[in-house]
Amino acid sequence: MAPRKKFLPRRKISRPSAVSNHATPPPDRIGLLAINPPPKPRQTLLPAPPVPSFSRHHHGR
């Protein structure tokens, strides 16, 4: 219970800070660009190989 009580007040202080940071365009742009580019190219590479493989399998059948 002690750690939970400490977390509650800490989250309350972080909540207003997060809202202020999110409202700013610099942090939002950097966060979106940093989290968007890595997962985007990785996901496109994964589905690329399975797509042609499936097509060939269907044609071969």
Biopython code that builds the backbone (N, CA, C, O; Angstrom):
import numpy as np
from Bio.PDB.StructureBuilder import StructureBuilder

atoms = [
    (1, "MET", "N", (0.850, -1.203, 0.000)),
    (1, "MET", "CA", (0.000, 0.000, 0.000)),
    (1, "MET", "C", (0.890, 1.261, 0.000)),
    (1, "MET", "O", (0.556, 2.277, -0.608)),
    (2, "ALA", "N", (2.004, 1.161, 0.685)),
    (2, "ALA", "CA", (2.878, 2.357, 0.762)),
    (2, "ALA", "C", (3.353, 2.753, -0.648)),
    (2, "ALA", "O", (3.273, 3.927, -1.011)),
    (3, "PRO", "N", (3.841, 1.804, -1.436)),
    (3, "PRO", "CA", (4.334, 2.139, -2.787)),
    (3, "PRO", "C", (3.193, 2.633, -3.670)),
    (3, "PRO", "O", (3.393, 3.492, -4.528)),
    (4, "ARG", "N", (2.026, 2.102, -3.462)),
    (4, "ARG", "CA", (0.872, 2.510, -4.299)),
    (4, "ARG", "C", (0.530, 3.970, -3.974)),
    (4, "ARG", "O", (0.256, 4.760, -4.877)),
    (5, "LYS", "N", (0.547, 4.314, -2.721)),
    (5, "LYS", "CA", (0.206, 5.707, -2.330)),
    (5, "LYS", "C", (1.242, 6.671, -2.954)),
    (5, "LYS", "O", (0.894, 7.759, -3.413)),
    (6, "LYS", "N", (2.469, 6.262, -2.959)),
    (6, "LYS", "CA", (3.524, 7.143, -3.508)),
    (6, "LYS", "C", (3.322, 7.275, -5.034)),
    (6, "LYS", "O", (3.568, 8.335, -5.611)),
    (7, "PHE", "N", (2.884, 6.214, -5.653)),
    (7, "PHE", "CA", (2.708, 6.244, -7.124)),
    (7, "PHE", "C", (1.560, 7.191, -7.509)),
    (7, "PHE", "O", (1.619, 7.888, -8.522)),
    (8, "LEU", "N", (0.532, 7.193, -6.681)),
    (8, "LEU", "CA", (-0.645, 8.030, -6.994)),
    (8, "LEU", "C", (-0.236, 9.509, -7.110)),
    (8, "LEU", "O", (-0.533, 10.147, -8.120)),
    (9, "PRO", "N", (0.433, 10.054, -6.102)),
    (9, "PRO", "CA", (0.814, 11.476, -6.165)),
    (9, "PRO", "C", (1.815, 11.719, -7.301)),
    (9, "PRO", "O", (1.792, 12.766, -7.948)),
    (10, "ARG", "N", (2.664, 10.769, -7.525)),
    (10, "ARG", "CA", (3.699, 10.962, -8.579)),
    (10, "ARG", "C", (2.975, 11.008, -9.941)),
    (10, "ARG", "O", (3.325, 11.820, -10.798)),
    (11, "ARG", "N", (2.028, 10.190, -10.129)),
    (11, "ARG", "CA", (1.310, 10.140, -11.440)),
    (11, "ARG", "C", (0.549, 11.465, -11.596)),
    (11, "ARG", "O", (0.485, 12.015, -12.696)),
    (12, "LYS", "N", (-0.010, 11.961, -10.537)),
    (12, "LYS", "CA", (-0.789, 13.218, -10.634)),
    (12, "LYS", "C", (0.145, 14.342, -11.146)),
    (12, "LYS", "O", (-0.246, 15.150, -11.989)),
    (13, "ILE", "N", (1.341, 14.373, -10.637)),
    (13, "ILE", "CA", (2.286, 15.448, -11.048)),
    (13, "ILE", "C", (2.756, 15.192, -12.499)),
    (13, "ILE", "O", (3.007, 16.124, -13.263)),
    (14, "SER", "N", (2.861, 13.928, -12.837)),
    (14, "SER", "CA", (3.354, 13.578, -14.194)),
    (14, "SER", "C", (2.223, 13.842, -15.211)),
    (14, "SER", "O", (2.481, 14.185, -16.365)),
    (15, "ARG", "N", (1.021, 13.681, -14.777)),
    (15, "ARG", "CA", (-0.136, 13.836, -15.706)),
    (15, "ARG", "C", (-0.130, 15.262, -16.301)),
    (15, "ARG", "O", (-0.187, 15.412, -17.522)),
    (16, "PRO", "N", (-0.063, 16.282, -15.477)),
    (16, "PRO", "CA", (-0.067, 17.655, -16.012)),
    (16, "PRO", "C", (1.172, 17.911, -16.877)),
    (16, "PRO", "O", (1.111, 18.617, -17.883)),
    (17, "SER", "N", (2.267, 17.335, -16.471)),
    (17, "SER", "CA", (3.527, 17.536, -17.232)),
    (17, "SER", "C", (3.383, 16.879, -18.617)),
    (17, "SER", "O", (3.783, 17.454, -19.629)),
    (18, "ALA", "N", (2.816, 15.688, -18.645)),
    (18, "ALA", "CA", (2.670, 14.960, -19.924)),
    (18, "ALA", "C", (1.739, 15.764, -20.845)),
    (18, "ALA", "O", (1.988, 15.867, -22.046)),
    (19, "VAL", "N", (0.692, 16.317, -20.289)),
    (19, "VAL", "CA", (-0.257, 17.091, -21.113)),
    (19, "VAL", "C", (0.465, 18.299, -21.717)),
    (19, "VAL", "O", (0.273, 18.629, -22.888)),
    (20, "SER", "N", (1.291, 18.946, -20.908)),
    (20, "SER", "CA", (2.014, 20.147, -21.391)),
    (20, "SER", "C", (3.004, 19.728, -22.494)),
    (20, "SER", "O", (3.126, 20.392, -23.524)),
    (21, "ASN", "N", (3.688, 18.637, -22.257)),
    (21, "ASN", "CA", (4.687, 18.167, -23.245)),
    (21, "ASN", "C", (3.972, 17.764, -24.538)),
    (21, "ASN", "O", (4.425, 18.090, -25.636)),
    (22, "HIS", "N", (2.864, 17.058, -24.396)),
    (22, "HIS", "CA", (2.134, 16.591, -25.600)),
    (22, "HIS", "C", (1.592, 17.795, -26.381)),
    (22, "HIS", "O", (1.534, 17.781, -27.610)),
    (23, "ALA", "N", (1.203, 18.821, -25.644)),
    (23, "ALA", "CA", (0.626, 20.010, -26.299)),
    (23, "ALA", "C", (1.708, 20.681, -27.164)),
    (23, "ALA", "O", (1.400, 21.298, -28.184)),
    (24, "THR", "N", (2.966, 20.555, -26.748)),
    (24, "THR", "CA", (4.047, 21.196, -27.537)),
    (24, "THR", "C", (4.302, 20.381, -28.817)),
    (24, "THR", "O", (4.209, 19.154, -28.779)),
    (25, "PRO", "N", (4.614, 21.014, -29.916)),
    (25, "PRO", "CA", (4.841, 20.299, -31.187)),
    (25, "PRO", "C", (6.232, 19.658, -31.264)),
    (25, "PRO", "O", (6.370, 18.613, -31.899)),
    (26, "PRO", "N", (7.257, 20.233, -30.651)),
    (26, "PRO", "CA", (8.617, 19.652, -30.759)),
    (26, "PRO", "C", (8.682, 18.236, -30.190)),
    (26, "PRO", "O", (9.146, 17.329, -30.881)),
    (27, "PRO", "N", (8.229, 18.014, -28.945)),
    (27, "PRO", "CA", (8.325, 16.663, -28.346)),
    (27, "PRO", "C", (7.425, 15.693, -29.108)),
    (27, "PRO", "O", (7.812, 14.549, -29.345)),
    (28, "ASP", "N", (6.262, 16.126, -29.482)),
    (28, "ASP", "CA", (5.325, 15.216, -30.193)),
    (28, "ASP", "C", (5.935, 14.804, -31.541)),
    (28, "ASP", "O", (5.878, 13.635, -31.920)),
    (29, "ARG", "N", (6.503, 15.747, -32.240)),
    (29, "ARG", "CA", (7.060, 15.456, -33.590)),
    (29, "ARG", "C", (8.247, 14.487, -33.433)),
    (29, "ARG", "O", (8.361, 13.510, -34.174)),
    (30, "ILE", "N", (9.100, 14.763, -32.490)),
    (30, "ILE", "CA", (10.297, 13.884, -32.322)),
    (30, "ILE", "C", (9.841, 12.480, -31.894)),
    (30, "ILE", "O", (10.357, 11.473, -32.379)),
    (31, "GLY", "N", (8.875, 12.437, -30.985)),
    (31, "GLY", "CA", (8.402, 11.120, -30.488)),
    (31, "GLY", "C", (7.749, 10.346, -31.634)),
    (31, "GLY", "O", (8.006, 9.154, -31.802)),
    (32, "LEU", "N", (6.924, 11.005, -32.404)),
    (32, "LEU", "CA", (6.222, 10.289, -33.507)),
    (32, "LEU", "C", (7.241, 9.850, -34.567)),
    (32, "LEU", "O", (7.164, 8.744, -35.101)),
    (33, "LEU", "N", (8.184, 10.734, -34.855)),
    (33, "LEU", "CA", (9.176, 10.400, -35.906)),
    (33, "LEU", "C", (10.105, 9.279, -35.426)),
    (33, "LEU", "O", (10.510, 8.410, -36.198)),
    (34, "ALA", "N", (10.426, 9.325, -34.138)),
    (34, "ALA", "CA", (11.382, 8.316, -33.613)),
    (34, "ALA", "C", (10.672, 6.969, -33.462)),
    (34, "ALA", "O", (11.283, 5.920, -33.664)),
    (35, "ILE", "N", (9.396, 6.996, -33.111)),
    (35, "ILE", "CA", (8.687, 5.700, -32.900)),
    (35, "ILE", "C", (8.027, 5.237, -34.216)),
    (35, "ILE", "O", (7.742, 4.050, -34.379)),
    (36, "ASN", "N", (7.790, 6.153, -35.131)),
    (36, "ASN", "CA", (7.096, 5.750, -36.385)),
    (36, "ASN", "C", (8.055, 5.150, -37.427)),
    (36, "ASN", "O", (7.753, 4.103, -37.999)),
    (37, "PRO", "N", (9.178, 5.780, -37.675)),
    (37, "PRO", "CA", (10.100, 5.292, -38.725)),
    (37, "PRO", "C", (10.609, 3.877, -38.470)),
    (37, "PRO", "O", (10.570, 3.063, -39.392)),
    (38, "PRO", "N", (11.079, 3.540, -37.285)),
    (38, "PRO", "CA", (11.649, 2.192, -37.062)),
    (38, "PRO", "C", (10.615, 1.093, -37.277)),
    (38, "PRO", "O", (10.903, 0.132, -37.992)),
    (39, "PRO", "N", (9.429, 1.192, -36.693)),
    (39, "PRO", "CA", (8.435, 0.108, -36.834)),
    (39, "PRO", "C", (7.836, 0.089, -38.241)),
    (39, "PRO", "O", (7.445, -0.975, -38.722)),
    (40, "LYS", "N", (7.758, 1.212, -38.894)),
    (40, "LYS", "CA", (7.125, 1.251, -40.247)),
    (40, "LYS", "C", (7.965, 0.444, -41.262)),
    (40, "LYS", "O", (7.429, -0.455, -41.910)),
    (41, "PRO", "N", (9.232, 0.738, -41.406)),
    (41, "PRO", "CA", (10.060, 0.013, -42.401)),
    (41, "PRO", "C", (10.199, -1.450, -42.022)),
    (41, "PRO", "O", (10.287, -2.309, -42.900)),
    (42, "ARG", "N", (10.221, -1.741, -40.760)),
    (42, "ARG", "CA", (10.405, -3.163, -40.326)),
    (42, "ARG", "C", (9.146, -3.949, -40.725)),
    (42, "ARG", "O", (9.244, -5.076, -41.211)),
    (43, "GLN", "N", (8.001, -3.370, -40.523)),
    (43, "GLN", "CA", (6.753, -4.115, -40.829)),
    (43, "GLN", "C", (6.612, -4.283, -42.353)),
    (43, "GLN", "O", (6.098, -5.303, -42.811)),
    (44, "THR", "N", (7.046, -3.326, -43.116)),
    (44, "THR", "CA", (6.900, -3.432, -44.588)),
    (44, "THR", "C", (7.834, -4.524, -45.119)),
    (44, "THR", "O", (7.507, -5.208, -46.088)),
    (45, "LEU", "N", (8.980, -4.680, -44.489)),
    (45, "LEU", "CA", (9.943, -5.701, -44.978)),
    (45, "LEU", "C", (9.403, -7.102, -44.654)),
    (45, "LEU", "O", (9.591, -8.040, -45.428)),
    (46, "LEU", "N", (8.746, -7.229, -43.530)),
    (46, "LEU", "CA", (8.251, -8.569, -43.112)),
    (46, "LEU", "C", (7.167, -9.058, -44.087)),
    (46, "LEU", "O", (7.254, -10.181, -44.584)),
    (47, "PRO", "N", (6.160, -8.241, -44.362)),
    (47, "PRO", "CA", (5.069, -8.690, -45.241)),
    (47, "PRO", "C", (5.522, -8.781, -46.700)),
    (47, "PRO", "O", (4.848, -9.429, -47.500)),
    (48, "ALA", "N", (6.609, -8.172, -47.060)),
    (48, "ALA", "CA", (7.069, -8.194, -48.466)),
    (48, "ALA", "C", (7.450, -9.622, -48.897)),
    (48, "ALA", "O", (6.982, -10.069, -49.944)),
    (49, "PRO", "N", (8.265, -10.343, -48.147)),
    (49, "PRO", "CA", (8.692, -11.694, -48.564)),
    (49, "PRO", "C", (7.531, -12.693, -48.555)),
    (49, "PRO", "O", (7.434, -13.513, -49.468)),
    (50, "PRO", "N", (6.658, -12.648, -47.561)),
    (50, "PRO", "CA", (5.557, -13.627, -47.499)),
    (50, "PRO", "C", (4.554, -13.395, -48.636)),
    (50, "PRO", "O", (3.891, -14.340, -49.063)),
    (51, "VAL", "N", (4.434, -12.195, -49.119)),
    (51, "VAL", "CA", (3.442, -11.912, -50.185)),
    (51, "VAL", "C", (3.810, -12.664, -51.476)),
    (51, "VAL", "O", (2.962, -13.364, -52.029)),
    (52, "PRO", "N", (5.038, -12.541, -51.963)),
    (52, "PRO", "CA", (5.428, -13.237, -53.211)),
    (52, "PRO", "C", (5.445, -14.749, -53.004)),
    (52, "PRO", "O", (5.112, -15.509, -53.913)),
    (53, "SER", "N", (5.830, -15.175, -51.821)),
    (53, "SER", "CA", (5.907, -16.629, -51.545)),
    (53, "SER", "C", (4.498, -17.226, -51.690)),
    (53, "SER", "O", (4.305, -18.276, -52.304)),
    (54, "PHE", "N", (3.536, -16.527, -51.112)),
    (54, "PHE", "CA", (2.154, -17.058, -51.150)),
    (54, "PHE", "C", (1.660, -17.115, -52.604)),
    (54, "PHE", "O", (1.017, -18.078, -53.022)),
    (55, "SER", "N", (1.973, -16.074, -53.346)),
    (55, "SER", "CA", (1.515, -16.016, -54.753)),
    (55, "SER", "C", (2.125, -17.197, -55.523)),
    (55, "SER", "O", (1.429, -17.842, -56.307)),
    (56, "ARG", "N", (3.353, -17.472, -55.319)),
    (56, "ARG", "CA", (4.049, -18.560, -56.066)),
    (56, "ARG", "C", (3.412, -19.897, -55.651)),
    (56, "ARG", "O", (3.157, -20.772, -56.480)),
    (57, "HIS", "N", (3.173, -20.019, -54.374)),
    (57, "HIS", "CA", (2.595, -21.301, -53.901)),
    (57, "HIS", "C", (1.239, -21.534, -54.576)),
    (57, "HIS", "O", (0.917, -22.644, -54.998)),
    (58, "HIS", "N", (0.478, -20.481, -54.662)),
    (58, "HIS", "CA", (-0.866, -20.623, -55.270)),
    (58, "HIS", "C", (-0.724, -20.972, -56.756)),
    (58, "HIS", "O", (-1.447, -21.821, -57.278)),
    (59, "HIS", "N", (0.207, -20.311, -57.414)),
    (59, "HIS", "CA", (0.395, -20.557, -58.860)),
    (59, "HIS", "C", (0.876, -21.997, -59.087)),
    (59, "HIS", "O", (0.423, -22.693, -59.996)),
    (60, "GLY", "N", (1.811, -22.411, -58.223)),
    (60, "GLY", "CA", (2.367, -23.779, -58.366)),
    (60, "GLY", "C", (1.244, -24.796, -58.174)),
    (60, "GLY", "O", (1.197, -25.802, -58.883)),
    (61, "ARG", "N", (0.366, -24.554, -57.253)),
    (61, "ARG", "CA", (-0.741, -25.527, -56.988)),
    (61, "ARG", "C", (-1.608, -25.532, -58.232)),
    (61, "ARG", "O", (-2.604, -26.254, -58.287)),
]
sb = StructureBuilder()
sb.init_structure("model")
sb.init_model(0)
sb.init_chain("A")
sb.init_seg("    ")
for serial, (resi, resn, name, xyz) in enumerate(atoms, 1):
    if name == "N":
        sb.init_residue(resn, " ", resi, " ")
    sb.init_atom(name, np.array(xyz, "f"), 0.0, 1.0, " ", f" {name:<3s}", serial, name[0])
structure = sb.get_structure()
